[in-house]
Amino acid sequence: MPKSYRELWIGPSPEAAQVAKIEATGMQSGRPLLTTSLAVDRTASEALTGMLIYVDAARVPRDDAPLWIELPGAKVIDAAGVTIGAVDHVYNSGASDVVVVRREDGKTLDVALAPPYVAGEESFVEGEIRLAVSADVFEELWS
């Protein structure tokens, strides 16, 4: 974590997150460690387990890839140029980031943001995700 970060937000959602002042960062056994003002004792620290960490998007070092916060609402367009839905939300499966695409009829589909489904950072155009495959690849997967 860049040393310029002085605070972040921790909680189950952006709306419910609490401001946490960063007190120390480091690594232990190959894992990142973060000490914050919210971790005043072991009980308080354990309560933070599994919570999400949020930072000010304006302070995140950028490349051409979009931030997760920018993806909800983005149109998802297949290789033929057909809009198949819009991004509902994003999560990480461990292997890759995944967008949940919602069609107008309410059905959803999980699409990994990895080959062969997307072809790299050129797949992300402002307000759109362009897939490298056609919509029929997913036809039986909508739920």
C-alpha angles and dihedrals in degrees: 000000000000113000089232089072108097100166142016137173125254126193148096092282137004090258094052098038121119126220111255123192111219110238102170142351132196148128130267123183089344094307126112118247126202127186115196139174089258092063097073094148141356094276092052090046092051090051088061093057110120094010120133122249120222129191134184105276091215089065098050114108105246136216124165095287116100123242117246090246089061095055107068108099094020114137114246111217125189127223091271092057095254118140107233097180144298133282111266097181144328133237138168118244094192092255097057146338112279130203120208106219118204122201123209089258089060097251116136137211131191113224122186113227090227139088131321091028098048127025101219133278093330085071090072115077119167106286094000142080113204114205123213091218135060123257093249089073087071101036097112094041101067113110 
